[in-house]
Amino acid sequence: MDLEYEIVVAHYNEDLTWLKQHAAECCIYSKGGEKNAPELPLAFTPLPNIGREGHTFLYHIVNHYEDLAQVTLFVQGRIDDHVDMTLAKMKAKALTTVPGQVTTYPFRELELFEHWEGIPWEKYPCWKRWSSMATQKMQETPLELFQKYISESDQVPVAVGFAPGAIFAVRKETIQRHSKGYYERLLQKMFLGEMAHANPETGHYMERFWLAMFNPAEYMQWNDSDLSDMERNKDGQLAKGRWYRTPMGSAVDLGAMRRGEEVDSPMSPISPVTRSASTPDSSETELSMITDEEGVDQK
């Protein structure tokens, strides 16, 4: 069956009422067990509670590689803490995605990742939620994983841009630019074997790698001058090399500062933190906003 559009949902225990009117377009994977199973009319596939949303998305790609929808919107069980847009508008925007492009959704700013030796959680109080959770550590660094499993090259950019919460749309052709074996190797390394854990360190890494994996030209920055002339890209997100950097020591997450703006019209720019010798180390994500009780598959 050749689907034009599909919503792939990584669910744990979130209320999925917001999806009911779109049930026919959803492929839901639930990791919360029978107690947290989605209610009818939402059909779902149960999965073990491992690997956060990264495992869910890779599981879908590997198991549906040959019959992927023309456009897939990847989301988590809760998105209103990241996206200020109706699902109908998200679909309309997703369907404008062209091959090689990844569509992302404000209000969350795209953020910058450059912690190639590992994420220093303890230096970012606003990420305490994640640093205080039981975590399965990965022996390899993000640098080593990126080289071997993402870029498959010795070259590594100085930084990549990513969408906090891993909410994005991508076309079948773009996913299939990599072989099925590529995704199988990635799934095995990142989330199976010793990394088959509810909160593996690799789950946080994968969140930061998606955009660069699908669209390296836009989301890999190779040096300080490799940045867009424009403040924002066509999605209204911070453009290449201008991604948001969380200041080290920050107790408050400011990546959501544009919440409530009109996302379908040109957006007022924030002042991005550009790379320089005097700039504090960069950072990643949004962790202070979340209120889910458990949410190991969610952001």
Salt bridges, closest charged atoms under 4 A:
GLU6 OE1 - HIS60 NE2 3.65
GLU14 OE1 - HIS11 NE2 3.95
GLU25 OE1 - HIS22 ND1 3.58
GLU25 OE2 - LYS91 NZ 2.48
GLU39 OE1 - LYS20 NZ 3.86
GLU66 OE2 - LYS180 NZ 3.63
ASP67 OD1 - HIS64 ND1 3.42
ASP80 OD1 - ARG78 NE 2.69
ASP81 OD1 - HIS82 ND1 2.76
GLU109 OE2 - ARG232 NH2 3.00
GLU109 OE1 - ARG258 NH1 3.03
GLU111 OE2 - ARG108 NH2 2.93
GLU114 OE2 - ARG245 NH2 3.10
GLU114 OE1 - ARG275 NH1 2.00
GLU140 OE2 - LYS189 NZ 2.58
GLU152 OE2 - ARG185 NH2 3.49
GLU173 OE1 - ARG171 NE 3.10
GLU201 OE2 - LYS137 NZ 3.89
GLU207 OE1 - ARG208 NH1 3.01
GLU207 OE1 - LYS299 NZ 2.68
ASP224 OD1 - ARG275 NE 2.90
ASP226 OD1 - LYS240 NZ 3.17
GLU231 OE1 - ARG242 NH1 3.98
ASP235 OD1 - LYS93 NZ 3.79
ASP235 OD1 - LYS234 NZ 3.24
ASP253 OD2 - ARG108 NH1 2.81
GLU261 OE1 - ARG258 NE 3.86
ASP264 OD2 - LYS89 NZ 2.96
GLU284 OE2 - HIS115 NE2 3.84
GLU286 OE2 - HIS82 NE2 3.83
ASP292 OD1 - ARG78 NH1 3.97
ASP297 OD1 - LYS31 NZ 3.42
